[in-house]
Amino acid sequence: MPATQAAPISFENTAIAFAGKSDGELRRMYALFAAMNSNSLVKTGSGLMNLALKWRLPVKFAIKQTIFKQFCGGETIRECLPVIEELGRYHIGTILDYSVEGEGSDKSFDATCNEILATIDMAHRSTHIPFSVFKVTGVADSDILEKIQAGKALSATEKASFERSKNRINAICERAHQYGVRVFVDAEESWFQQTIDDLTYEMMARYNRESAIVWNTYQLYRHDRLDAIKHAADVAEREGYYLGGKLVRGAYLEKESRVAAQRGYTNPINPTKNATDALYDEALHYCVERVERISFCAGTHNEASSLLLTELMQEHNLRPGDSRIWFAQLYGMSDNLSYNLADAGYNTAKYVPYGPVEAVMPYLLRRANENTAIAGQSSREFLLIQKEMARRKLAK
């Protein structure tokens, strides 16, 4: 089918969205999202889970069968295999996201680096894993990254530590290039993001000569990020490599605003949600218009932006399966986007976090709190599940 005649998408189609879920799984999801709709319950439950794990009470099984099962693929790469295969059945890729927060030591940085290399090896062996991903702070000291961005001199010990971190980052990107596996470098806090950007662009200049292997992440809730994309695209054009970019709205809104106020500098966050939405959509326009140089992923749960990108692709005569353009959502959320996009032929992937339950709990609790903080998100999930349960009841 020509790109200009791509089938229309409805993100309201719950039959497609929940095609992979049994009636029992839908009931479990219904109960979980009903609970997550309560701010007080989420906060109380988060505190109780932390205490239970701290005191080593026998709650791991219950956690693993509820919130962990909803948002994570497993404790190890091997445990994620059924999830990878299940998503693959519906033409949805998996992005294995090792979500263990490091301890800040060389030992933990090396362990994380080895785990990321293992995800790249798995991606090389699997047709269902289009990307790997890592956070620079998983393999590097954030204090050193911040000092570099602030222009402060490093001690000899810090210089040596930073060189080891650069070697880890290079090892990850080199393996990705060797196997032809694309790798996302996640965005982090603004006070050391420029250091991360500089490291990432160095890797792009080295490994993105034939295609976009290394992809940077841009948090469009920052008012300067579209300018950052434009500058990066100009440099890539001039120096002869391809730019890879993952476009997200952002993950540290409250923290960014708090730190800006504490340190007395201008808040880097857009003044309103509408301003962020407008900047995000403007970035989509920019990237589609320059797709010959920019490969990009719309990492979003926003239905309007996702629909806009499908329309832009049609306007520019880009087929749904164009390898330079991807959509991505978090595992356990927004299946109405992921499954309907994939069903219509668009390149779609899920971020699938994994790691030991105890170590991944900080991630899980953020997911739970995020669902109550983002206006309407958990309610949206809940209502879609409710709609599909009613549809199935009528169909019987």
N, C-alpha and C positions, 0 to 999 in steps of 0.2 A: 504494500500500500504506500503511495507517495506520501512524503512528509506533510504536504499541504492537505491531505485527506485523512489524517490520523483520526482514529475513533475518538469521539468525545468522552471525557472522563467525568464520572460522578463520584465524589468522595462520600456520598450518602449510601452507596451500594454496600450494605452490610453483608449480603450473601457472599460477595467476593472478599470483603475485608476479613471475615471470620471463617473462611472456607476451611482453614486448617484446624479449627477448634471444635472439639466435641461438645455435646450439651453439658457434660460435666465440667469441662474446662471453662466454658462460658459462665457457669454458675460460680466457679471459684473466682474468676475475674470480677464478676458482678459483686461478690461479697467484698473483695479486696478494694475495689474502687469506691464502693459505698463507704467503707471505713476511711479511706483516704480523703473523702469529701469533708471529713470532720477535722478542722484544725486542731481542736483540743485533743482529739483521739490520737492524731498523728504525733503531736508533741509529747503526750503522755506515753504512747507506745514506743517512741524513739528513745525516751529516757529509760524506760523499763528494759528495752532490748540492750541498751548499752550497759546497764547495771548487771543484767543477767549474764552477758558475755564476760564482763569484768570479773564477776564472782564465779565464773565457770559453772553456772547453773545449766541443767540439761535442756536448753531451749534451741540448740542448733538445728535439730531435725525440724522443729516447727517453723523456724525462720526459713530454712532451706526449701520447705514445701509451700511457702506462701510468697512473701515479698521477694525473696531471692529467686525463686522459680519464675516469677513474673518478669523480672528485669535483668536477670543474668543467665548466661548459658551453662554455667557449671563452675566447679572449683579449679578445673584444669582444662587444658586444650582438649584432651581426650574426652572429658565429660561433655564438652561442647559439641562433639561430633553429631549427635542426634539432632540438635538444634540447627546446625549447619546444613544437614541433609534435608530437614523439614522445610527450612526457608528456601533451599535450592529447588525443591519440588515446585515452588510457586515462582521461580525465576527471581528470587530475592537473594542478593549476595550477603555475606556475613563479613563484618569488620571486627575481628577479635580485639577487644579492648582490655588489656591487662590493667585492672583497676585497683591494684594494691598500691597504697601510698608509701613511698620510700622512707627510710629512716635517716637519710642524709649522710650515710657513710659510703666509702668506696665499695665496701662489701655489698651493700644494698644496691648501689648504682650498677655494679657489675652483674648482680643477679637479675635486675630489671632488664639490662641490656641483653643478657642471654635469653630472657623470656621473649623479648621483642624479636630477636633473631629466630626463635622457634616459631613465632607466628608467621614470619616471612617464609620460613621453610614449609610450614603447613599451607600457606597461600600458594606456594609454588607447586604443591602436590594436588591441590584442590581446584576444581573449576568453579567452586561456589564462594571463593574468597577473593574479591577484587582489590582489596586494600589491606594494608597493615596500618597501625597507628601508634604513636608514642607521644608522651609529654617530655619535654626537655628536662624538667625538674625531676623526672624519674631517673635521669642519668647524670645530672649535674646539680651543683649546689646553688640554690636560688639566691643566697646572699652574695655569692661571687657574681652571678649574672646581674644582680642589682648594682653592685659596685662598678661593674664595667659600664653599664648604661649611664650611671651617674658621673662617669669620668674619673673615678677615684683610682688611685694606684693600688695594685695588688702586691701582696707580699710574695716572696719566693715560693712559699708553701701554696698560696692561692693560685699562683701562676701554674705550678705543677699540677694542681687539682683541675684547673680549667683545661689544660692540655689533655689530661686523661679523659675529661668529659667530651672534648672535641673528637678524640679518638673513638669514643663509644658511638657518638653521633655518626661519624664517618663510617664506622663498621656497619651500622644499621642501614645507612643509605647505599653503601657499596654492595651489601648483600641484596638489597631491593633491586638495584640496577642489574646485578648479575642475573637475577631470576626474572626480571621484568615485572616485578611486583610494585605497584604504586604504594606510597607510604605517606600518610597524613602526619604532619607535625602540628600537634594541638596548640591552640592559643592559650595564653595564661594571663597573669596580672600585668597591667600596663607599665608598672615601674621596672619591669625587666623584659617586657615584650620586644623592645627594639633589639636587645641582645639576641633573643631567640630568632627574630626576623633575619638579622645579619648572618647568624649561623646557617639558617635555612637557605637563604639566597646563595651562600657559599656552596652549599650542597647542590642546589639547582644548577649553578654554573658548571659544576663538575659532572653531574649525572643526568641532566635534562637536555642533552644535546640532540638525542634522537626523538624523544617524546617526554611527556611530563611524568617523571617517576616520583620526585619529591614534591609534595603539595603543602603549601603554607595554609594557615587558618586565619581568617579575618572576622573579627567580632564587630558586626555592623552597628551594635549599640554605641560604639565609639564614633564620634563625629568625624574623626580623621581617617577612618579606615578605607573609604573609597579612594581618597587621595593616595593612600598607601598602595592600593591595588594598581592605580594608574601609574604611579612612579615605578612600581615593580615591573609592570608590563613594558614600560618604556626602556628600562634597563635590560630586560630579557630580549627585547627586539634588537637593541643596539649591540648586545654581546652575543647574540645568536643562540639562545637556548629557549626552551618552552617554560611558561609559567603554569604552575598548578596551584589552584586555590580552592579551599573549602570555605563557603560563605555561611556563617552562623549569625544569630542575633547576639548572643553573648551569655556568659555563665557566671560572672562575678559582679553583678550590678550593685548589690547592697555593699559589698566589700569595697568596690572601686569608689563609690560615693563617700563611704566612711573614711577611707584612707586619704582621699583628696581633702576632706574637711579637716582631718587631723594634721595633715602636713601643710595645709594652707596653699594648695595650688588649684587651678581651675579643674573642675570635674570633667574627665574625658568623655563622660556618658552623654548621649543626646538628652535634651531637656524633656522630651515626651516620648511615649510609646509610638505615637503616630510618626514622629520624626525618624525613629529607628526603622519603622516599616517602610517609609518612603525611601530612606537611604538604602535599605536592603534591596528593594525592587529596582532602584536606580543601578545598583551594582549588577543585578541580573541582566539588565539591558546592556550595560557596558561589556560584560563578559560574553554575552551571546554575539554581540557585534564584532568581537575580536577573538572568536573561537579558533581562528587559524593559529593564533599564538597562545591563547589561554585555554587550558582544560580546567573545568571547575565542577564542584559538587555543591548543590543546594542542600545544606544540612539544616533542615527546618521542619517544624511541625505546623507551620502556618499554611492553611489551606489556600488562602488567596495568593500567596507568593508561589506556591507549588503550581497552582493553576496558571498563573501568569507565565511561569517558565515554559510550560507546555505550549502556551499560545505564542510565545516569542520564538520557540523552536519551529513552529509551523510557519510563522511569518517569514522566517529566514530560510525556509525550505530545508530544515535539518530533521532527519528522520528520528523517531523516538529512540532508537537504539544507537545513536551516534556515540562512539566510545569516548568522546571528549566531555560529555555532559552526564552528570549523575545526580540522583536524589538520595538522601539518607535521613533516616529517623532512628531514634533509640529503640532497642528491643523492648517489647512490652508496652509500647505506646504508639498511637497514631497508625494502627494497622489499616484504617480506612484510607490513609494516604499510600502506604507502602504497597499493599496488595493490589489496589486499584491502578496505581502507576505501573507496577510490574505487569499486571494483566494487560495493560494497553501497550506494552512493549518498551516502556522507558527503563533505563538502567537505574536500578533501585537497590539499596543496601541497608542493612540494619547494623547499628553499633551494638555489638553483643559483649557486654562486660563479663569478665570472669576473674576468678581468684578465690582463695580460701574465704569461707563465710566470715570469719572473724576479721580478716584484713579488708574485706570489701564492704563491711558494714558502713564506714563513713560515706562511701558512694551511695549505698542504698538509702541511707537516711536523707542525703541531699535530694535524691530522686523523690522520696516521699514528701519532703518539705517543698520541693519545687512544684509538685503537683497541686499543692494547696496555695502556693504563692502566685502562680500564673493564673490570671483571671480566667475562669471557665474551663481550664484544661482537664482537670479530673472529672468535672461535671460532663464535659464533652465525651470523654471515654466512657463514663458510666451510662450516658444516654444512648450511645451507639450500641453498647452491649445489650442494654434493655430493649432497644429496637430490634436487634437480631434475635433475641430470645422470643419476642412476640411474633416475629415473622416465622420462625420455625414452628411455633405453637400452632399458628394458623395453617401452616403447610401440612401438618400431620393429619 
